[in-house]
Amino acid sequence: MNPSVQISERPRPWALASILLAGAIAQSALAAPRTSSSYGITADFVDSGGQRITSAAYISEGSIGGTGGASMFVSLITDIVQVAAVVPFVTSALTASGTAGQTFPGYAATGTDSPTSYSATGLPAGLTLDSSTGRISGTPTVSGTFNVTLRVGNSVGFSSVTLVLTIASDSYLANLSVRAGMAAGQTLIVGFVVEGGAKPMLIRAAGPGLNKFGLTGVVDPKLVLFAGDGRSVATNDNWDVALKSIFASLGAFAFDEDSKDAALQQSINGLHTVAVTSTNSGAILVEAYDAGPNDGRKLINLSTRFQVGTGGDILIAGFVLAGTGTKQVLVRAVGPTLASFGVPGVLADPQLAVFDGATVIASNNDWSSTLAPTFANVGAFALGAGSRDAALVITLQAGKAYTVQVSGVGNTTGEALIEIYALP
């Protein structure tokens, strides 16, 4: 049946459930009346949310004659008028997204039948909803996926839906530092990968600058920056005092203006490595800083390779996770697998520990094969099956500095690679 319908408020499509006709052969919309007359009826409708509305209606008087039938019965229905007020239903999108630490782009709840009030439960910290307009605003301080219960109401009642709110983390790798004891003729290698476009990086090799901290630094470090294809793209022996203001803006400790520490700033995109050497032995600190804004161009991988000793000569790398929210990070200490790349004298059984200040928050000796898909996902080379390399995944809070220490099981020594990957 398809009667002519006039609806004063039509919040969503109405489906005819039944028409009950007095005097019909059966209580069925398809039954034909037995006699000619005017009949009062009620029409039950059900909306797509399951709400049932009963409305007054009528059939105009007319002569049916004969056996009639459903088609003749339909032709006599002239009006069905919906007279009941209805509860509002949400019509706005059921998904929204933003980024932790950034102004929420805005979401306004909307509904049918002139909602007069709005509420939400389960919003992430930093976001609020205006109860009179339905607008969600603010700056989220945490990341994750949140199932928010969103309600709209009027004088009749309210309805609720689940709004799936996704808040991305704006945390990012901002700094890598590696300190080691260097012998004359040794080379300390630091690598990093920038994704999303070229970004300015500050790279430093501190030797004499360490003396003020009670260490005996190498006298005259030199650094060379290489592109991913092996080309030398920049080099520095003694730093330029013009970089002094950049040091201060990034929180890097100052060098003496006449020192022989090395430093350079370079716009970098993709994979690059830094090789640091010195003509004498002593302590060396190599640092790589993200010197640009947090605009989508970012460091996604930091690494360093060097000889792992014992005691104070183990390999130590520090990194800073900037921004807000949390970030999953893959940390690897590779020794045995380096031999397959032709690296001599590798550390046979590395073990790693991640520190938050002086507290160990994660550690690993031999990696688990369950991490193999994670390696592939971030483009990390595969580790040898059953090898004694170390690896772990950890979720870290942004806005803090962390340290990775790599040593040999049983005080063994050898060449090892530390890698830190920001997971997507």
C-alpha positions, 0 to 999 in steps of 0.5 A: 500500500502507498497512501498519500501521507502528510507529515507535519514533522518528518525527522526521518523516513516513516515506514507504514507498519499497519492500518487497523480498520473498523469493520474490516474482515480482518485486522489487516491493511489488505482487507476490504470493507464489507459495506459502504460507509465512513470508517475511522482508522488509526495508522501505526508508523515506526521510524528507523530508530524503532519509535512507534507513533499512532496517528489519527486518520480517516477514510472519506465516504464513498461507494465501494460495491462488489467485492472491492479489494485492496486497490479500491480501499487504498483509493479511499484513503485521503489523509493521514496526519502525524499529530505526535511530537517526536524525540530528536535524533542525531544527524551529525557525523559519528566520527571526528578527529584531532591531534593532541596538543593542537586546537580541535578543528571543531565538531557540532552535534546536530539533530532533528526536531529542534534539539534544545540540549546536548551532552557528551560523556567520555571526551578526552581531557582538554575537550568540552561540549557546549550544552546549548550549541552542541559544539565540541572545542578545546585542545586535547592533551591525550591521544587515542580512540575515544567512544563518546556518548553523545546525547541530543534532547528536547521537551519530549526526551532525548536520544543518544549515539556513539561518537568515535573520536580519534586523537592523534599524537603529535609526539615526535623524535626531536634529538639523539645524543651518543656518548662514547670513549673514542680511541684515535682512528676510530669512527663513530657513526650516527644515522637518522631518517627524515620523513615528509620533506627536507628539514633543518637539522643541527649536528654537533660533535663535542670533544673539548666541550665535555671537559667542563662536565668533568670528562676528558674529551677528544681534542679536535673532533671532525664530522662528515655528513653523508647522504643515503647514496654515500655522497659527502654533503657537508663537513665541519672541523671547528664550529662556527660561532654564528650557530651560537643562537641556534644552540640556545634555541634548541637547549643545547649546551654552549661551546666555548667560542674558540673551542675545536668542537664541531657543528653544522646545520643542514637541511635534510630529507630521507636517510643521512649518516654522520661519521665522527673521527678524532686524531686522539683518544678521549670522550666524544658526544655526538648530537643530532637536533630537529631544528625545525617546527613540528609541521609534519616533517619529522625524524622517524629513525635514529641510530648509532654504531660503535664499539661496545666496551665494558663499565663506562665504555658501554654504548649509550644513546639518549633521545628526546620524545617531544610534543604531547601524548604518547608514542610507541617506539621500537628499540633494537641493539644489533650485534650478530646480524651486523656480520651479514653486512660485512661488519667485523668484530661484532658484539656476539650477544648484546643486551639493551635497557631503556631508562627514564632518568635512573629507572629502567623501564624496559629491557631485552636480551634476545629479541622475539620473532613476534616483532618481525612484522613490526620490523618490516612495517618501519623498514628495518632490516630483518634480524637473523633467525634465532640470533642473539640481537636484542629488540623491544617495543615500548610506549613512551610519554612525550615531553621527556628524555630517555636513554638506551644502554647497550652492553655485552652479556658476560662483559663481552665487547664488540661492534653494535648498532642501536636503532630507535624507530618511531612507530606509525 
